[in-house]
């Protein structure tokens, strides 16, 4: 019976260390993998010729994923709304229809009306052959995620260093 209690005490002593170790892992993961910025750009050379580029830049290392489409492949743009079953909030995405499928761009920083404006800009570009270009960019929220990731990483490390410093100080004063 006595050994069982000893093991429980050991588990409770280890738990803060495990939790403090997990926070920096979560913070670094947020910084490296949870940040991206998507843009959609179309250029027209003449009335019927042109190209569109969908580019996603991820992480602080600026990893790029680019897809290129001819102007003839782009059919239309619309708003796609997704409702959350857990909360009463809705998320609005820009949906670009191509002849090979749909492209969904998250527009988390915009209201439904703001996303409709973005969709209308693309549709106007497709209809008006004299318009030379259109650019749509996802709201850039990377700075906020970098801040949260940094807090998750730095605060536990600072707490450990603070505790280590004060434990050492107590030990030196006790001698």
C-alpha positions as CSV (number, residue, x, y, z in Angstrom):
1,X,0.0,0.0,0.0
2,X,2.8,2.4,0.8
3,X,4.5,1.9,-2.6
4,X,1.2,2.7,-4.4
5,X,1.0,6.0,-2.6
6,X,4.6,6.8,-3.4
7,X,4.0,6.2,-7.1
8,X,1.0,8.6,-7.1
9,X,3.1,11.3,-5.5
10,X,5.7,10.7,-8.2
11,X,3.1,11.1,-11.0
12,X,1.9,14.4,-9.5
13,X,5.5,15.6,-9.3
14,X,6.1,14.8,-12.9
15,X,2.9,16.3,-14.3
16,X,4.0,19.9,-14.2
17,X,7.2,19.0,-16.0
18,X,5.2,17.2,-18.7
19,X,2.8,20.1,-19.1
20,X,5.6,22.7,-19.2
21,X,7.3,20.6,-21.9
22,X,4.1,20.4,-24.0
23,X,3.5,24.1,-24.1
24,X,6.6,25.0,-26.1
25,X,5.9,22.1,-28.5
26,X,2.4,23.5,-29.1
27,X,3.8,27.0,-29.5
28,X,6.5,26.0,-32.0
29,X,4.0,23.9,-33.9
30,X,1.7,26.9,-34.2
31,X,4.5,29.1,-35.5
32,X,5.6,26.5,-38.0
33,X,2.5,24.9,-39.3
34,X,-0.7,26.9,-38.5
35,X,0.2,30.1,-40.4
36,X,-0.6,30.7,-44.1
37,X,-1.5,33.5,-46.4
38,X,-3.4,32.8,-49.7
39,X,-3.7,35.1,-52.7
40,X,-5.4,34.8,-56.0
41,X,-4.2,36.9,-58.9
42,X,-5.3,37.1,-62.5
43,X,-3.5,38.9,-65.4
44,X,-5.0,39.4,-68.9
45,X,-2.7,39.8,-71.9
46,X,-5.5,40.4,-74.4
47,X,-9.2,39.9,-74.7
48,X,-9.2,36.1,-74.3
49,X,-5.7,35.2,-73.1
50,X,-4.4,35.4,-69.6
51,X,-3.6,33.4,-66.5
52,X,-4.5,33.1,-62.9
53,X,-2.3,32.1,-60.0
54,X,-3.3,30.7,-56.6
55,X,-0.4,31.0,-54.2
56,X,-0.3,30.0,-50.5
57,X,2.6,31.1,-48.4
58,X,3.1,29.0,-45.2
59,X,5.1,29.3,-42.1
60,X,7.7,31.9,-41.2
61,X,10.0,30.1,-43.8
62,X,7.8,31.4,-46.6
63,X,7.1,27.9,-48.1
64,X,5.1,28.5,-51.3
65,X,2.5,26.4,-53.0
66,X,1.5,27.8,-56.4
67,X,-1.2,26.6,-58.8
68,X,-1.6,28.2,-62.2
69,X,-4.7,28.3,-64.3
70,X,-5.5,29.7,-67.8
71,X,-8.1,32.4,-67.7
72,X,-10.5,30.2,-69.7
73,X,-10.4,27.6,-66.9
74,X,-11.9,30.0,-64.4
75,X,-15.7,30.0,-64.5
76,X,-17.0,32.1,-61.6
77,X,-16.5,33.1,-58.0
78,X,-19.1,32.8,-55.2
79,X,-19.5,32.8,-51.5
80,X,-19.6,29.5,-49.6
81,X,-20.9,29.7,-46.0
82,X,-20.2,27.0,-43.5
83,X,-22.0,26.9,-40.2
84,X,-20.4,25.5,-37.0
85,X,-22.5,22.8,-35.3
86,X,-20.9,23.6,-31.9
87,X,-21.5,27.4,-32.0
88,X,-23.8,29.7,-33.7
89,X,-21.0,31.2,-35.9
90,X,-20.7,30.9,-39.6
91,X,-17.5,31.0,-41.7
92,X,-17.5,32.5,-45.2
93,X,-15.1,31.3,-47.9
94,X,-14.4,32.5,-51.4
95,X,-15.3,29.7,-53.8
96,X,-13.7,29.9,-57.2
97,X,-15.2,27.4,-59.7
98,X,-12.8,26.1,-62.4
99,X,-13.3,23.4,-65.1
100,X,-11.2,21.0,-62.9
101,X,-13.0,21.6,-59.6
102,X,-13.6,24.2,-56.9
103,X,-11.0,26.3,-55.0
104,X,-12.0,27.3,-51.5
105,X,-10.1,30.2,-50.0
106,X,-10.7,30.9,-46.3
107,X,-11.7,34.6,-45.7
108,X,-11.9,34.4,-41.9
109,X,-11.4,38.2,-41.4
110,X,-14.2,39.2,-43.7
111,X,-18.0,39.4,-43.2
112,X,-20.3,37.7,-45.8
113,X,-20.6,41.1,-47.5
114,X,-16.8,41.5,-47.7
115,X,-16.4,38.1,-49.3
116,X,-19.2,38.9,-51.8
117,X,-17.3,42.0,-52.8
118,X,-14.2,39.8,-53.4
119,X,-16.3,37.3,-55.5
120,X,-17.9,40.2,-57.5
121,X,-14.4,41.6,-58.3
122,X,-13.4,38.3,-59.8
123,X,-16.7,37.9,-61.7
124,X,-16.3,41.5,-63.1
125,X,-12.8,40.7,-64.2
126,X,-14.0,37.6,-66.1
127,X,-16.8,39.6,-67.8
128,X,-14.9,42.8,-68.6
129,X,-12.2,41.9,-71.2
130,X,-10.6,45.4,-71.0
131,X,-9.7,44.9,-67.3
132,X,-6.1,43.9,-67.1
133,X,-5.8,42.3,-63.6
134,X,-7.5,41.4,-60.3
135,X,-5.9,40.4,-57.0
136,X,-7.7,38.9,-54.0
137,X,-5.8,38.3,-50.8
138,X,-6.8,36.4,-47.6
139,X,-6.6,38.5,-44.5
140,X,-3.1,38.2,-43.0
141,X,-3.5,36.9,-39.5
142,X,-0.1,35.3,-39.2
143,X,1.2,38.0,-36.8
144,X,-1.4,37.0,-34.2
145,X,-0.6,33.3,-34.5
146,X,3.1,34.1,-34.2
147,X,2.4,36.0,-31.0
148,X,0.3,33.2,-29.5
149,X,2.9,30.6,-30.5
150,X,5.7,32.8,-28.9
151,X,3.7,33.1,-25.7
152,X,3.1,29.3,-25.5
153,X,6.9,28.8,-26.1
154,X,8.4,31.6,-23.9
155,X,6.2,31.7,-20.8
156,X,6.7,28.1,-19.6
157,X,10.5,28.4,-20.2
158,X,10.6,31.6,-18.3
159,X,8.6,30.0,-15.5
160,X,11.1,27.1,-15.3
161,X,14.1,29.5,-15.3
162,X,12.4,31.6,-12.6
163,X,11.7,28.6,-10.4
164,X,15.3,27.2,-10.9
165,X,16.7,30.6,-10.0
166,X,14.7,30.9,-6.8
167,X,15.3,27.2,-5.8
168,X,19.1,27.8,-6.2
169,X,18.8,31.0,-4.1
170,X,17.0,29.1,-1.3
171,X,19.7,26.4,-1.4
172,X,22.5,29.0,-1.1
173,X,20.8,30.8,1.7
174,X,20.2,27.6,3.6
175,X,23.9,26.6,3.6
